Amino acid sequence: MLSKEKLARINELSKRAKTSGLTKQEEKEQQALRKEYLQTFRASFKNHLHSVTVVDENGNDVTPDALKESKKNKNNPMH
């Protein structure tokens, strides 16, 4: 999870970009913060998906093979 300070800074830069504009340095900072935010979000989302098992109405595990493979690779330190 991104710190509250970084989230606040992302929002501050976004508001300034819409109103008065950003300097080149602030634009680079904004891009770096957005990149970090997306990496954190994607990692969190992937971890959440790894806790999901899909079961049909008959109680059969119908979790997609791609998700099963991803779960298996997550637990294998070689991948």
C-alpha positions, 0 to 999 in steps of 0.5 A: 500500500502506498503511504498516505503522504504519497497518495496526497502528493499524487492528488495534489499534483493532479489538481495542480496539473488541471489548474495552473500546470506543472513544472518539468520536475513535477511532471517527472515526479507525478509520472514516478508516483503514478508508476509506483501506485500502479505497481502497488495496485497490480501486486495487491490485486494479483495477491487478492486473485490468488486467494480466489477459488471459483466453484460452480453450483455443483461444488466443483472447482472451476477455477480458470487454469491460468489462475491455478498456474499463477497460484502454483508459480507464486508458491514456487520461488524459482518463478 
